[in-house]
Amino acid sequence: MKKLLSVLLVLVMCFSLFASGSSEAKASENKTVTLEWWTWDPEMIEQNRSIIAAFEAQNPGIKINNTIVDTQEYWTKLRIQAQQKRLPDVFTLSSGYIEEWAEEGLLRNLDDLIAADKGFFDEFYKPIFDVTKGIANQDHYYAVPFALVNTVLYFNKDMFDAAGIAYPTDDWTWEEFREAAKKLTIDKNGDGTPDQWGYWFYGRYAHAESWIFANDGYLVNRDTMRFEPDANAMEALKMLTDLVLVDHSAPRQKDMSALKNQQVFPNELCAMWVDGGWYVDDFRKIGDKFQWGFVRVPQGPSATKRLTYAWPDSYALSPYTENADAAWKFVKFIAGQGISLDQFMAGKIPAYKGLTESDAFVDLTVQPGENMQLLRDMANDEMTTSYTKGWNEWRGYGAADTMGLNGVIDSIINGETSFDAGMKSATESINKVLARYYK
């Protein structure tokens, strides 16, 4: 009898432990996970609230706390969080910071999460993710792109029609482009100064690199991490500066510096212009006051393959997150099915195929109509950028846009220095910058 009681007591204890364990497991399963999500741009607050509400409705065990930081303070505050190892679980990431932050161990390597997510690249464009590897200077994924930014050659159809010139095509050669630019440069009042230019550019990264990469060139030697433009890059830069100094079909930078980018093209001061796809949004806001379209940046004579200059807007995961699976689920949502096309600036290409391949992306009721198909096609291009550590400084960007390579190109087309002297000066000064970042 005692043996029977002992056995029963053991069974009761085992059942109690099992029940207790099951209860704890169930409690653990029901525990709410809170993810910190940092973004910039306070104007996005309502959009972010809508996204969060939709995600939390689908994922009742996950809560999202969104912190929006003013764009100018974002990186300073995020760096402070990084120093304290308190980075938000998910945060907006600029392409210009991918290499630096990945090298410092401040971005979670996403290879395992992507590999475990079967069919991931059936939902997202792999080339858009692959360009982040080149930016990171590593063969690993550290970013989840949600939008691709690329460059195209815009043209004013009204100006082409008035000149009786056929519109540009994706197969245009550089010679065809230059000849059209000459014909579209017109001195209307006969005072010796053109009132209309065939083309317009200055030292801006989107204006120059677009042609360099279209000629299969590079500015930075990735083996040495030094500024060593190859022959193809020099050919592209010489062609651009010759538009001003030889062909006289593009203006000097200083003669246009008082104007905003958005004013030059639609006001018929120039017939062609290369810049980012996001200007689709700006031009649509102007309405139908002028007719316009875009094509690929013409491929250069020395190119052996087509390279597209493009870079993504992305999100990153903290390497310190304790909820990687939940963070991955959320970042996929905010880069994919959780957002709608109207939440994008027109002209940016969603990394999520469901949006880019939707009928709404190529809207025939608004300009540029069928041209938007080109942006869809470019999502599958081989892409490259000029990003390195210290890029803002040596390239000349933002507050330093009159310095670096930007300033050198401007000084050449302004006639303040020769092409050879300018490029020699650029090489010396830029490599002093790169030497600080790459020992």
Summary of the structure (lengths in Angstrom):
residues: 439
radius of gyration: 26.6
end to end distance: 81.6
largest distance: 120.6
contacts: 1393
relative contact order: 0.15
helix: 49%
strand: 16%
